[in-house]
Amino acid sequence: MEPILTHSRWCLLKRPENLTSKEEVKLIDLLRYNLKAVRSYLLQEDFQFFWDYVSTFWVGECLDLWCKRVMRSRIEPMKKVARMLRSHRSLLLNWFRARKTISSGVMEGLNNKLKMTTREPYGFRRFRAAESALYNMVGTLPEPEWTHRFC
């Protein structure tokens, strides 16, 4: 059997609209085979339609159908993703109920600031000193009255 998957990594990782002409030809050749990598690619591309739905009912139906297909595919990494999506089904549907307007960017930014502050402790020996640094980093939050008291 000839080496099929050589030089085909980016054909399977890139979105189809971003492929070069050489990669498109390689992808067409790959799609002729029933390999796990090719089946995973097709399942992954099939899931992209999930984000185009508007109705929460049809989103749930699409998610259930896709997860059922993945669980029958016998591809363990994809089955792991399907289990994770099933466990977070209600959260995914909430995002569609909110009409795709809610973003977790604000919380991600706050978490990043908190992690940066606690990662660079500058010799904090007490929790109160670290807490004071966190209040200082966040900026506009109310500071406790003991913030500037040195022990």
C-alpha positions in Angstrom: 0.0 0.0 0.0 1.4 3.4 -0.9 1.9 6.1 1.7 -1.4 8.0 1.7 -1.1 10.4 4.5 2.3 11.8 3.7 2.3 15.6 3.3 -1.4 15.8 4.0 -1.4 17.2 7.5 -2.5 20.7 6.6 -5.1 19.4 4.1 -7.0 17.9 7.1 -6.3 20.8 9.5 -7.2 23.8 7.3 -10.7 25.0 6.5 -11.6 24.0 2.9 -11.8 27.6 1.8 -8.2 28.3 2.9 -6.6 25.4 1.0 -4.2 26.0 -1.8 -4.8 24.3 -5.1 -2.1 21.7 -4.3 -3.8 20.9 -1.0 -7.2 20.7 -2.6 -5.9 18.0 -5.0 -4.4 16.1 -2.1 -7.6 16.4 -0.1 -9.6 15.0 -3.0 -7.3 12.1 -3.2 -7.5 11.5 0.6 -11.3 11.5 0.5 -11.3 8.4 -1.6 -10.0 6.3 1.3 -12.0 5.2 4.4 -9.3 6.2 6.9 -10.0 7.3 10.5 -8.3 10.6 9.8 -10.5 11.2 6.8 -13.7 10.2 8.7 -12.7 12.5 11.5 -12.2 15.3 9.1 -15.6 14.8 7.6 -17.2 14.7 11.0 -15.4 17.9 12.0 -16.5 19.7 8.8 -20.1 18.4 9.3 -20.1 19.9 12.8 -19.4 23.4 11.4 -23.0 23.6 10.3 -24.0 23.6 14.0 -23.0 27.3 14.3 -25.3 28.4 11.5 -28.5 27.4 13.1 -30.8 30.0 14.7 -33.6 28.0 16.3 -32.6 26.3 19.6 -34.8 23.3 18.8 -32.9 22.6 15.6 -29.6 23.3 17.3 -30.4 20.6 19.8 -31.5 18.2 17.1 -28.3 18.8 15.1 -26.2 18.3 18.2 -27.9 15.1 19.1 -27.7 13.7 15.6 -24.0 14.6 15.3 -23.1 13.1 18.6 -25.0 9.9 17.7 -23.0 9.7 14.4 -19.7 10.3 16.2 -20.5 7.6 18.9 -21.0 5.1 16.1 -17.8 6.1 14.3 -15.5 4.1 16.6 -13.0 7.0 16.7 -12.2 7.4 20.4 -10.9 11.1 20.3 -14.1 12.2 18.5 -16.2 10.2 20.9 -14.5 12.1 23.8 -15.5 15.4 22.1 -19.1 14.1 21.6 -19.3 13.2 25.3 -18.1 16.6 26.3 -20.6 18.3 24.0 -23.4 16.2 25.4 -22.4 17.1 29.0 -22.5 20.8 28.1 -25.6 20.6 25.9 -27.7 23.0 28.0 -24.9 25.6 28.0 -24.5 25.4 24.3 -28.3 25.8 23.8 -28.2 28.8 26.2 -25.8 30.6 23.9 -28.3 30.1 21.0 -31.2 31.3 23.2 -29.3 34.5 23.9 -29.1 34.9 20.1 -25.3 34.7 20.0 -24.9 38.0 21.8 -23.3 36.8 25.1 -19.5 36.6 25.1 -17.3 35.4 27.9 -14.6 37.8 26.9 -15.0 40.1 29.9 -14.7 37.2 32.4 -11.7 35.7 30.4 -10.0 39.1 30.7 -10.6 39.3 34.4 -9.4 35.8 34.9 -6.2 36.6 33.0 -5.5 39.6 35.1 -6.0 37.6 38.3 -3.7 34.9 37.1 -1.0 37.4 36.1 -1.2 39.0 39.6 -1.0 35.8 41.5 1.7 34.4 39.2 4.0 37.2 40.1 3.7 37.5 43.8 6.6 39.8 44.5 7.2 38.3 47.9 3.7 38.4 49.3 3.8 36.6 52.6 0.2 37.0 53.6 -3.0 36.5 51.8 -4.1 40.0 52.6 -1.1 41.4 50.7 -2.0 39.3 47.7 -5.6 40.3 48.0 -4.5 44.0 48.1 -2.5 43.5 44.9 -5.5 41.9 43.2 -7.7 44.9 44.1 -5.0 47.2 42.8 -4.7 45.3 39.5 -8.4 45.3 38.9 -8.6 49.0 39.6 -12.1 50.2 40.0 -13.3 47.6 42.5 -13.8 48.8 46.1 -10.7 48.3 48.2 -10.9 47.0 51.8 -10.0 49.6 54.5 -6.9 47.7 55.5 -5.2 47.9 52.1 -2.7 50.6 53.0 -2.0 49.5 56.5 1.4 47.9 56.9 1.9 45.3 59.7 
